[in-house]
């Protein structure tokens, strides 16, 4: 039986995307939903409803589930990342930002509204300890040995350190107004000072703080690229994305992208996909595109106030380690674990023949 061309077109338009196309997950904090996009056609193929206000997401240690934190709804959603199917929901107190420890033993949740830092057994999702360290716990990062966890405290201008084995608070160090994003980088902590225009470097051994680099007002958070060749930082007020040299922390270049760049993720070609918090859109930036008369980025409309974002490759030839090395999967603590197999998608070379530097 032959279908009328109009009916065929409608059926194709309603199809849930190419089964082999990569997926992009976008958390719409202001729309109580998660947009699932076909990355090839750049169209939304599914929208997952949540209870109230999703902000951040993370892969489980084995990479089998995407965990979406609905902070306003007091719930975690476990999603099969290759299909977008919600496999389970768990009641959790105000999960704002969350990360698994590098060894996979712990899940640490920062509760921005309830001033809690909760330590969970990752496998059982059992609460092991609750800290009340101060005002507005924001973002989480770990030491590579999984012994210590570090949390920014937006209301206290500080970073607080905890020992996961002894369940004790170790120290608190003042870093600047409204600290937000934090990652472990080469033995130090890099922290975005959202109430100012810069990032600082914090020594976890001595608690010494020094300026790292300036990006612009609303300096928010920082993400290592999966290949380790660069760090990328965002500024929500001056609306910028900066490429940072991972060796020297010098700013290589800055893109002015309207809309308030917030969280980032990467595809295997090295493009950056970012949420634009103030305009309800996602931008796709190609950092290797020589800037000419046209800006090297494009935008896609999603839901209101998009925040967390995650790129899920589904094509052949992309190793599982690529997904595990993405921001959100390891808090910038681990590099890619294994080399791509023959014929796999390879990162494009940097201009001038520069070679990637490992993120440790």
C-alpha positions, -999 to +999 in steps of 0.1 A: +000+000+000+013+034-010+009+063+014-002+097+003+028+121+003+012+144+029+004+115+052+039+101+048+054+135+057+033+138+088+043+103+100+080+111+095+076+144+114+061+125+143+088+098+144+111+099+175+142+108+156+168+087+139+176+056+160+213+061+154+214+099+159+230+113+190+208+127+217+210+159+237+193+163+271+184+198+283+169+205+318+143+232+315+144+246+351+116+271+344+093+247+325+094+216+348+106+194+320+135+178+302+139+183+264+154+154+245+168+166+211+179+147+181+214+162+177+216+156+140+183+173+130+185+196+161+148+191+168+131+180+200+119+144+198+107+140+234+099+161+264+100+144+299+078+160+325+092+165+360+075+176+392+089+211+394+124+224+388+153+203+374+188+219+375+216+193+372+222+158+360+249+131+362+257+097+348+257+067+372+293+053+376+286+025+351+272+049+326+239+030+323+216+057+338+213+094+336+203+108+369+183+140+368+178+161+399+145+178+403+154+201+432+119+218+436+102+184+433+125+166+458+131+138+434+157+120+413+147+106+379+168+077+365+167+078+327+180+053+301+203+077+282+201+060+248+163+061+247+151+088+272+130+062+290+124+070+327+132+038+346+126+049+382+120+078+404+133+083+440+123+108+466+154+129+477+155+160+497+161+191+475+187+177+451+203+208+434+238+198+423+250+162+425+281+141+416+293+106+421+327+101+436+354+088+411+354+054+427+316+052+424+310+046+461+293+078+470+267+102+457+270+137+471+241+161+468+242+198+475+209+213+487+209+250+478+176+258+495+178+236+526+215+243+533+224+206+534+252+185+520+241+149+519+264+119+515+247+088+500+258+052+494+257+053+456+246+017+451+218+016+477+209+053+476+210+052+513+217+085+533+250+080+552+254+115+566+239+150+564+260+181+570+246+216+576+277+236+567+262+270+561+244+291+536+235+278+501+256+248+492+260+250+454+284+228+434+304+197+442+338+183+432+360+155+445+396+147+450+408+120+426+412+094+454+375+099+464+385+107+500+375+143+500+346+163+486+345+201+481+313+222+480+309+259+472+288+279+496+272+307+477+259+325+508+291+322+528+316+332+501+334+300+508+344+265+498+339+237+524+359+204+525+346+171+539+362+138+546+340+110+531+355+082+552+353+099+586+322+119+577+337+151+591+340+187+579+377+195+574+379+232+567+362+262+552+380+288+530+367+321+519+371+325+481+348+355+471+312+365+466+287+338+455+311+309+445+295+285+421+311+260+398+341+240+411+364+214+396+396+196+406+424+204+383+460+192+387+460+192+424+441+224+429+405+236+429+392+261+403+362+280+415+339+304+396+332+336+416+297+344+404+294+376+424+325+390+406+342+385+372+369+359+377+379+324+388+402+316+417+426+287+423+423+271+458+450+249+472+432+221+491+462+214+513+470+250+525+436+267+517+456+294+499+435+313+474+449+332+444+433+347+412+433+323+383+418+342+353+392+368+345+363+361+322+335+386+330+307+394+354+288+364+367+318+341+363+299+308+368+314+274+361+341+256+342+343+224+322+372+203+309+369+191+273+369+153+271+403+153+252+420+175+278+431+201+254+413+230+270+391+242+298+359+262+290+344+286+315+312+306+314+301+340+325+263+344+328+261+382+333+285+394+306+273+364+286+307+349+276+324+316+270+362+315+275+387+289+264+414+284+290+449+269+286+449+239+311+486+243+317+489+280+324+453+290+331+457+318+305+426+328+286+432+318+250+401+335+236+365+346+245+332+343+226+304+368+234+273+347+231+240+364+241+216+347+264+237+338+295+258+307+288+255+283+318+263+246+316+282+230+287+286+196+271+307+183+242+302+161+211+328+138+196+337+165+170+347+189+197+317+212+194+303+227+226+266+226+233+255+251+260+224+262+277+215+299+274+198+305+307+180+338+300+167+331+265+153+295+266+178+283+240+208+260+234+238+273+215+262+251+195+297+265+193+325+252+172+357+264+189+378+253+159+358+274+134+379+304+123+358+334+132+348+353+100+318+376+093+293+351+108+294+339+145+307+304+149+276+292+168+239+284+162+210+283+185+180+259+192+149+268+211+141+246+242+122+253+274+123+281+299+155+287+319+175+258+306+203+247+330+219+212+330+228+197+296+242+163+285+253+149+251+247+112+245+265+097+215+245+068+199+265+065+167+290+037+160+326+041+169+323+063+200+337+047+231+319+045+264+348+064+280+339+095+259+306+098+277+321+091+311+346+119+306+320+145+299+312+172+324+287+159+349+300+123+346+331+128+367+332+164+379+363+170+358+383+146+379+390+118+354+403+120+319+392+097+291+401+062+301+408+044+268+417+053+232+391+051+205+390+019+185+402+018+148+377+038+127+362+057+156+355+094+156+387+112+164+390+147+179+399+173+153+434+188+156+438+222+171+448+251+149+486+253+146+491+215+153+488+219+191+485+186+210+460+178+237+472+181+273+459+155+298+435+167+325+446+151+358 
